[in-house]
Amino acid sequence: MFELRIAEAIEEEAVLSQNLIEEGFNHAFKAGELLQEVKSMLSSEEELEQWLQENCSKVEKGVASSCMRLFNGETVKVQATKKEEMNHKRERG
């Protein structure tokens, strides 16, 4: 009985995780599309970086770049860490 409950829990968590990852990529793709639209209105990468600093200060440069690469059909590397480690990194850096 225990094995069945744990197997169901594992399956539920894995499916939920996959769904959230897919949803996250959909949001990243849309962000990339919007960033590409802004980029097309500007003259250079430097202007885009400045625009991002002034208008989207919560978006890290690397995240914006990854979203644009994803939108443009390029391969994007994803790094996952435990939540506690991410919070610790934010506190330090």
C-alpha positions as CSV (number, residue, x, y, z in Angstrom):
1,M,0.0,0.0,0.0
2,F,2.8,2.4,0.9
3,E,4.5,1.8,-2.5
4,L,1.3,2.7,-4.3
5,R,0.9,5.9,-2.4
6,I,4.5,7.0,-2.9
7,A,4.4,6.0,-6.6
8,E,1.2,8.1,-7.0
9,A,2.9,11.1,-5.2
10,I,6.0,10.8,-7.4
11,E,3.9,10.7,-10.5
12,E,1.8,13.6,-9.5
13,E,4.8,15.8,-8.6
14,A,6.7,14.9,-11.8
15,V,3.7,15.7,-14.0
16,L,3.1,18.9,-12.2
17,S,6.7,19.8,-12.5
18,Q,6.7,19.1,-16.3
19,N,3.5,21.2,-16.7
20,L,5.1,24.2,-14.8
21,I,8.3,23.9,-16.8
22,E,6.3,24.0,-20.1
23,E,4.3,27.0,-18.7
24,G,7.6,28.7,-17.8
25,F,9.0,28.2,-21.3
26,N,5.8,29.6,-22.8
27,H,6.2,32.8,-20.7
28,A,9.9,33.0,-21.6
29,F,9.0,32.7,-25.3
30,K,6.4,35.5,-25.0
31,A,8.9,37.7,-23.1
32,G,11.4,37.0,-25.9
33,E,8.8,38.0,-28.5
34,L,8.2,41.3,-26.7
35,L,11.9,41.9,-26.2
36,Q,12.5,41.3,-29.9
37,E,9.8,43.9,-30.7
38,V,11.5,46.5,-28.5
39,K,14.8,45.6,-30.0
40,S,13.5,46.2,-33.5
41,M,12.6,49.8,-32.5
42,L,16.1,50.5,-31.2
43,S,19.4,51.1,-33.0
44,S,21.8,48.8,-31.0
45,E,22.3,46.2,-28.3
46,E,23.5,49.0,-26.0
47,E,20.2,50.9,-26.4
48,L,18.3,47.7,-25.6
49,E,20.4,47.1,-22.5
50,Q,19.8,50.7,-21.4
51,W,16.1,50.4,-22.2
52,L,15.9,47.2,-20.1
53,Q,17.7,48.9,-17.1
54,E,15.3,51.8,-17.2
55,N,12.1,50.0,-17.9
56,C,12.5,46.3,-16.7
57,S,14.9,46.6,-13.7
58,K,13.7,43.2,-12.3
59,V,14.8,41.4,-15.5
60,E,18.4,40.3,-15.4
61,K,20.3,40.7,-18.6
62,G,21.0,37.0,-18.9
63,V,17.3,36.2,-18.5
64,A,16.4,38.7,-21.2
65,S,19.0,37.3,-23.5
66,S,17.8,33.7,-22.9
67,C,14.2,34.7,-23.6
68,M,15.2,36.3,-26.9
69,R,17.3,33.3,-27.9
70,L,14.4,31.0,-27.1
71,F,12.0,33.1,-29.2
72,N,14.5,33.1,-32.1
73,G,14.7,29.3,-32.0
74,E,18.1,28.9,-30.5
75,T,19.0,26.4,-27.8
76,V,18.7,27.8,-24.3
77,K,20.5,26.3,-21.2
78,V,18.4,26.1,-18.1
79,Q,19.9,25.8,-14.7
80,A,17.8,24.6,-11.7
81,T,18.7,24.8,-8.1
82,K,17.0,24.2,-4.8
83,K,14.9,27.1,-3.6
84,E,17.0,27.5,-0.4
85,E,20.2,27.8,-2.5
86,M,18.6,30.4,-4.8
87,N,17.5,32.5,-1.8
88,H,20.9,32.2,-0.2
89,K,22.5,33.4,-3.5
90,R,20.2,36.4,-3.6
91,E,21.1,37.4,-0.1
92,R,24.8,37.2,-0.9
93,G,24.8,38.8,-4.3
